[in-house]
Amino acid sequence: MARGEPPVRASRVGEAPARVSRLAGLRVPAPGERQALARLTALIQALNPSDRQVMLLYLEDLDGAEISQITGLSVGAVAVKVHRLKSALVRRIQGGAA
């Protein structure tokens, strides 16, 4: 380090490679995947607001306790709701309902 330059913070040096490696894992979905994602998005948007909120938080990778704090539901109710919503979405996708 040259005299007069501010020191490089170690945490910043370690953060950049981690961010780059996460970005390197991104890929453009294939056309069929895009259709499936669009259909799933439409099904999620059609849910009632409280169910949609729980599902979107779940898809953002929040755990049951975090979803519980945000929604005011108990952790058990969140688990049941996520399970039922996932089952309903799978049935709708397999049944062709949009």
C-alpha positions as CSV (number, residue, x, y, z in Angstrom):
1,M,0.0,0.0,0.0
2,A,1.4,3.4,-1.0
3,R,1.7,6.1,1.6
4,G,-1.4,8.2,2.0
5,E,-3.8,5.6,0.4
6,P,-6.6,4.4,2.6
7,P,-6.3,0.8,3.6
8,V,-8.5,-1.7,1.8
9,R,-11.1,-3.2,4.1
10,A,-10.7,-7.0,4.2
11,S,-14.5,-7.5,4.1
12,R,-14.8,-5.6,0.8
13,V,-12.0,-7.6,-0.8
14,G,-13.7,-10.9,0.1
15,E,-17.2,-9.7,-0.9
16,A,-16.5,-9.1,-4.6
17,P,-15.6,-12.7,-5.5
18,A,-18.6,-14.0,-3.7
19,R,-20.9,-11.6,-5.6
20,V,-19.2,-12.6,-8.9
21,S,-19.6,-16.3,-8.3
22,R,-23.3,-15.8,-7.5
23,L,-23.7,-13.9,-10.8
24,A,-21.8,-16.5,-12.7
25,G,-24.5,-19.0,-11.7
26,L,-27.2,-17.0,-13.4
27,R,-28.5,-18.2,-16.8
28,V,-31.1,-17.2,-19.2
29,P,-34.1,-19.6,-19.0
30,A,-34.9,-21.7,-22.1
31,P,-38.1,-20.7,-24.0
32,G,-40.1,-23.6,-22.4
33,E,-38.9,-22.6,-19.0
34,R,-40.0,-19.0,-19.6
35,Q,-43.5,-20.2,-20.4
36,A,-43.6,-22.3,-17.3
37,L,-42.3,-19.4,-15.2
38,A,-44.9,-17.0,-16.7
39,R,-47.7,-19.5,-16.0
40,L,-46.5,-20.0,-12.4
41,T,-46.3,-16.3,-12.0
42,A,-49.8,-15.8,-13.2
43,L,-51.1,-18.5,-10.9
44,I,-49.3,-16.9,-7.9
45,Q,-50.7,-13.5,-8.8
46,A,-54.2,-15.0,-8.9
47,L,-53.9,-16.1,-5.3
48,N,-55.7,-14.1,-2.6
49,P,-53.4,-11.4,-1.1
50,S,-52.5,-13.2,2.1
51,D,-51.7,-16.5,0.3
52,R,-49.7,-14.6,-2.3
53,Q,-47.7,-12.8,0.4
54,V,-46.8,-16.1,2.1
55,M,-45.9,-17.8,-1.2
56,L,-43.7,-14.9,-2.4
57,L,-41.9,-14.7,1.0
58,Y,-41.3,-18.5,0.8
59,L,-40.0,-18.1,-2.8
60,E,-37.6,-15.3,-1.5
61,D,-36.2,-18.1,0.7
62,L,-37.4,-16.8,4.0
63,D,-37.9,-19.4,6.7
64,G,-41.1,-20.1,8.5
65,A,-40.2,-18.0,11.5
66,E,-39.4,-15.0,9.3
67,I,-42.6,-15.4,7.4
68,S,-44.4,-15.7,10.7
69,Q,-43.0,-12.4,12.0
70,I,-44.0,-10.6,8.8
71,T,-47.5,-12.0,8.4
72,G,-48.5,-12.5,12.0
73,L,-49.3,-16.1,11.4
74,S,-47.9,-18.8,13.7
75,V,-44.9,-20.8,12.4
76,G,-47.2,-23.9,12.2
77,A,-49.8,-22.0,10.2
78,V,-47.1,-20.8,7.8
79,A,-45.9,-24.4,7.3
80,V,-49.4,-25.7,6.6
81,K,-50.2,-22.8,4.3
82,V,-47.0,-23.2,2.3
83,H,-47.6,-26.9,1.9
84,R,-51.2,-26.4,0.8
85,L,-50.3,-23.6,-1.6
86,K,-47.5,-25.6,-3.2
87,S,-49.9,-28.6,-3.6
88,A,-52.6,-26.4,-5.1
89,L,-50.2,-24.7,-7.5
90,V,-48.9,-28.1,-8.7
91,R,-52.5,-29.4,-9.2
92,R,-53.3,-26.2,-11.2
93,I,-50.2,-26.6,-13.4
94,Q,-50.8,-30.3,-14.0
95,G,-54.5,-29.7,-14.6
96,G,-53.9,-26.9,-17.1
97,A,-55.8,-24.2,-15.1
98,A,-54.3,-20.8,-15.4
